[in-house]
Amino acid sequence: MSNWTATHPYKDKDWNQTCDYCGCVFRMENQLQDGHNESEEYYCPECGKEFKIRACITPQVTLISKRTDGKTDSYNNN
């Protein structure tokens, strides 16, 4: 007998997030799957700052509004 949730991932709550380094706003889409969730990284689309969440695959990130700090550096270069 197969486990339906093991073969059919489902979406968790998607949300808009503001990067605390550069101020850009992006949408983070997360998927969960019973028994397969681990720590996954996702990155700010403007400055590259790393964030982590528990998920079954790397979350999808979509830029909503550009950075507001007036800089062009990446998070890893400071």
DAJO-V130371 format. One record per pair of residues at least 6 apart in sequence whose ideal C-beta (glycine too) atoms are under 8 Angstrom apart, sorted by the first residue. I is the first residue (numbers start at 1). GAP is how many residues later the second one is. D is the distance in Angstrom with one decimal. If there is no record, write none. Layout:
# DAJO-V130371
{{I;GAP;D} {I;GAP;D}}
This chain:
# DAJO-V130371
{{3;31;7.3} {3;32;7.8} {5;28;6.4} {5;29;4.3} {5;30;7.9} {6;27;6.7} {6;28;6.5} {6;29;6.3} {6;30;7.1} {8;25;7.9} {9;22;4.6} {9;23;6.8} {9;24;4.2} {9;27;7.8} {9;47;5.3} {9;48;7.2} {10;21;6.9} {10;22;6.2} {10;23;7.3} {11;18;7.0} {11;19;7.1} {11;20;5.7} {11;21;7.7} {12;18;4.2} {12;19;6.5} {12;20;4.8} {12;43;7.2} {13;17;7.2} {14;13;6.4} {14;14;6.7} {14;15;4.6} {14;16;6.7} {15;12;7.3} {15;13;6.1} {16;9;5.8} {16;10;7.2} {16;11;5.4} {16;12;7.8} {16;48;6.2} {17;8;7.2} {17;9;5.9} {17;10;7.6} {17;11;5.3} {17;34;7.7} {18;6;7.3} {18;7;5.2} {19;6;7.8} {19;7;7.2} {19;25;4.3} {19;27;6.7} {19;28;6.4} {19;30;5.8} {19;48;7.3} {20;29;7.7} {21;23;6.8} {21;26;5.4} {21;28;4.7} {21;48;7.8} {21;54;5.1} {22;22;6.5} {22;24;5.2} {22;25;4.1} {22;27;7.3} {22;45;3.8} {22;46;7.2} {22;47;5.1} {22;49;7.0} {22;53;7.5} {23;44;5.5} {23;45;3.4} {23;46;5.2} {24;20;6.4} {24;21;6.9} {24;22;4.1} {24;23;7.3} {24;39;6.6} {24;40;7.8} {24;41;6.2} {24;42;5.6} {24;43;4.3} {24;44;6.9} {25;38;7.9} {25;39;4.4} {25;40;4.5} {26;18;6.7} {26;19;5.5} {26;20;7.8} {26;35;5.3} {26;36;6.2} {26;37;5.2} {26;38;5.6} {27;34;7.1} {27;35;4.6} {27;37;5.8} {28;14;6.2} {28;23;7.8} {28;25;7.6} {28;31;5.2} {28;32;7.5} {28;33;5.7} {29;30;6.0} {29;31;4.3} {29;32;7.7} {29;33;7.5} {30;23;6.0} {30;25;5.0} {30;29;4.7} {31;24;5.9} {31;25;5.5} {31;26;5.6} {31;28;7.5} {32;22;7.7} {32;23;6.2} {32;24;5.8} {33;23;3.7} {36;20;4.3} {37;17;4.7} {37;18;5.9} {37;19;5.4} {38;16;6.8} {38;17;7.5} {38;18;7.6} {39;13;5.5} {39;14;7.7} {39;15;6.2} {40;12;6.9} {40;13;6.0} {40;14;7.1} {40;15;4.4} {40;17;6.9} {40;18;5.1} {40;19;6.3} {41;9;5.4} {41;10;7.1} {41;11;5.6} {41;17;6.9} {42;8;7.7} {42;9;5.4} {42;10;7.7} {42;11;6.8} {42;16;6.2} {42;17;4.4} {42;19;5.4} {43;6;6.7} {43;7;5.7} {43;8;7.1} {43;18;6.9} {44;7;7.3} {44;17;7.8} {44;31;6.9} {45;16;5.6} {45;17;7.6} {45;18;4.4} {46;17;6.9} {46;20;6.3} {46;21;4.3} {47;20;6.4} {47;26;7.2} {47;27;5.3} {47;28;4.6} {48;26;4.5} {48;27;5.1} {48;28;6.1} {49;26;3.8} {50;25;7.6} {53;6;6.1}}
